[in-house]
Amino acid sequence: MDVHRKIEGLNPETAAQAHKRDLEVQDKYGVNYMHYWFSEKDGTVFCLSEAPNAEAAAAVHKEAHGMLPDEIHEVKSD
């Protein structure tokens, strides 16, 4: 799960477009971006992905739209 904080000018439409670009690039890095959540109130985006490592997840964002995460957390589900 990665977190992007206070991205200037981000709104629901541009967040959706950024996620779409992630999906277009992800296979190149062996990543699967599964879902994202956007808080318009504070400009925070949370992205859930399956990735071989944090660097691969960040590389997708860098190539797709340049909005690198502020944090990346490894999370697991039961």
FENFENWO-V408185 format. One line per field, one symbol per residue. ss: DSSP state (h for helix, s for strand, l for the rest). burial: b if it has 16 or more other ideal C-beta (glycine too) atoms within 10 Angstrom, else e. Layout:
# FENFENWO-V408185
ss: ???
burial: ???
This chain:
# FENFENWO-V408185
ss: lssslllllllhhhhhhhhhhhhhhhhhhllssssssssllllssssssslllhhhhhhhhhhhllllllssllllll
burial: bbebeebeebeeeebeebbebbeebbeebebebeebebeeeebbbbbebebeeeeebbbbbeebbebebeebeeeeee
